[in-house]
Amino acid sequence: MARHGQTTIRLRPPRHGVAPRARRWWTVQAWLTVTGPALLTAATLLVLSLLFFPGALPWLGPLLLGVLVLPAAGYVLAMPRLRCRIHAWEVGGSAVYAAGGWLLHKRRIAPLSRVQTVDTVRGPLQRAFGLATVTVTTASTAGDVRITGVSDEDAERIAARITEAARLAPGEGDAA
């Protein structure tokens, strides 16, 4: 919420959410990158302790539980849910608007007149779930606008719509 003089301006969330498959994609991603390696590390340390240092189990077990197992389980349970709630997008007549993040929420609005490129990216895991990410590069140092977790079909439509809208949008140097 921003104040300009006496008027309060409130930014509403974007209209379109992620594809239903995005939650499964983020869950698998969490298992592969954080939760799986953390649980594997905890199991390896427990086995090594059993084999070589059995006296360490009374303090190592609770330590591994608190430092690796519980945070890893919390991550895989919470992160996909939160991302699905936060990630959204919208293409208006003059701007593209995306919200994202799960721990740190980020909203990015870019005028269509500043759009330089529109890219569609499908990593191997995204392809397995039929998902894509649309990246809109603008003439701004603030970074790209990323629309993640959309279906392949929606990604193609979004990219085409942004490209066409940017082509029709008056440039910054044009007279109003």
For each residue, the residues with C-beta under 8 A, 3 or more apart:
1: 8 9 10 11
2: 8 9 11
3: 7 8 9
4: 7 9
5:
6:
7: 3 4
8: 1 2 3
9: 1 2 3 4
10: 1
11: 1 2 107
12:
13: 88 99
14: 88 89 90 97 98 99
15: 88 90
16: 88 89 90
17: 84 87 88
18: 22 23 83 84 87 88 148 149 150
19: 22 130 131 149 150 151 154
20: 23
21: 24 25 129 130 131 151
22: 18 19 25 26 80 83 84 87 129 131 148 149 150
23: 18 20 26 27 80 81 83 84
24: 21 27 28 80 129
25: 21 22 28 29 125 126 129 131 149
26: 22 23 29 30 79 80 83 84 149
27: 23 24 30 31 76 80
28: 24 25 31 32 125 129
29: 25 26 32 33 125
30: 26 27 33 34 35 75 76 79 80
31: 27 28 34 35 36 76
32: 28 29 36 125
33: 29 30 36 37
34: 30 31 37 38 72 75 76
35: 30 31 38 39 72 73 75 76
36: 31 32 33 39 40
37: 33 34 40 41
38: 34 35 41 42 68 69 71 72
39: 35 36 42 43 68 69 72
40: 36 37 43 44
41: 37 38 44 45 68
42: 38 39 45 46 64 65 68 69 72
43: 39 40 46 47
44: 40 41 47 48
45: 41 42 48 49 60 64
46: 42 43 49 50 57 60 61 64
47: 43 44 50 51
48: 44 45 51 52 53
49: 45 46 52 53 54 56 57 60
50: 46 47 54 57
51: 47 48
52: 48 49
53: 48 49 56 57 60
54: 49 50 57
55: 58
56: 49 53 59 60
57: 46 49 50 53 54 60 61
58: 55 61 62
59: 56 62 63
60: 45 46 49 53 56 57 63 64
61: 46 57 58 64 65
62: 58 59 65 66
63: 59 60 66 67
64: 42 45 46 60 61 67 68 69
65: 42 61 62 68 69 70
66: 62 63 69 70
67: 63 64 71
68: 38 39 41 42 64 65 71 72
69: 38 39 42 64 65 66 72 73
70: 65 66 73 74
71: 38 67 68 74 75
72: 34 35 38 39 42 68 69 75 76
73: 35 69 70 76 77
74: 70 71 77 78
75: 30 34 35 71 72 78 79
76: 27 30 31 34 35 72 73 79 80
77: 73 74 81
78: 74 75 81 82 102
79: 26 30 75 76 82 83 102
80: 22 23 24 26 27 30 76 83 84
81: 23 77 78 84 85
82: 78 79 85 86 102 103
83: 18 22 23 26 79 80 86 87 100 101 102 149
84: 17 18 22 23 26 80 81 87 149
85: 81 82
86: 82 83 99 100 101 102 105
87: 17 18 22 83 84 99 100 101 148 149
88: 13 14 15 16 17 18 98 99
89: 14 16 96 97 98 99 134 147 150 158
90: 14 15 16 96 97 98
91: 95 96 97 158 161 162 165
92: 95 96 97
93: 165
94: 111 112 113 169
95: 91 92 109 110 111 112
96: 89 90 91 92 109 110 112 115 136 145 147 162
97: 14 89 90 91 92 107 108 109 145
98: 14 88 89 90 107 108 145 146 147
99: 13 14 86 87 88 89 105 106 107 108
100: 83 86 87 105 106 108 146 148
101: 83 86 87 104 105 106
102: 78 79 82 83 86
103: 82
104: 101
105: 86 99 100 101
106: 99 100 101
107: 11 97 98 99
108: 97 98 99 100 142 143 145 146
109: 95 96 97 145
110: 95 96 114 115 136 138 140 145
111: 94 95 114 115 138 169
112: 94 95 96 115 162 165 166 169
113: 94 166 169 170 171 172
114: 110 111 138 139 140 172
115: 96 110 111 112 118 136 137 138 162 163 166 169
116: 137 138 139
117: 136 137
118: 115 134 135 136 137 159 162 163 166
119: 134 135 137 159
120: 132 133 134 135 155 156 159
121: 126 132 133 134 135
122: 126 127 131 132 133 152 155
123: 126 127
124: 127 128
125: 25 28 29 32 128 129
126: 25 121 122 123 129 131 132 133
127: 122 123 124 130 131
128: 124 125
129: 21 22 24 25 28 125 126
130: 19 21 127 151 152
131: 19 21 22 25 122 126 127 149 150 151 152 155
132: 120 121 122 126 150 151 152 154 155
133: 120 121 122 126 146 147 148 149 150 155
134: 89 118 119 120 121 146 147 150 155 158 159 162
135: 118 119 120 121 144 145 146 147
136: 96 110 115 117 118 144 145 146 147 162
137: 115 116 117 118 119 144
138: 110 111 114 115 116 142 144 145
139: 114 116
140: 110 114 143
141:
142: 108 138
143: 108 140
144: 135 136 137 138
145: 96 97 98 108 109 110 135 136 138
146: 98 100 108 133 134 135 136
147: 89 96 98 133 134 135 136 150 155 158
148: 18 22 87 100 133
149: 18 19 22 25 26 83 84 87 131 133
150: 18 19 22 89 131 132 133 134 147 154 155 158
151: 19 21 130 131 132 154 155
152: 122 130 131 132 155 156
153: 156 157
154: 19 132 150 151 157 158
155: 120 122 131 132 133 134 147 150 151 152 158 159
156: 120 152 153 159 160
157: 153 154 160 161
158: 89 91 134 147 150 154 155 161 162
159: 118 119 120 134 155 156 162 163
160: 156 157 163 164
161: 91 157 158 164 165
162: 91 96 112 115 118 134 136 158 159 165 166
163: 115 118 159 160 166 167
164: 160 161 167 168
165: 91 93 112 161 162 168 169
166: 112 113 115 118 162 163 169
167: 163 164
168: 164 165
169: 94 111 112 113 115 165 166
170: 113 174 176
171: 113 174
172: 113 114
173:
174: 170 171
175:
176: 170
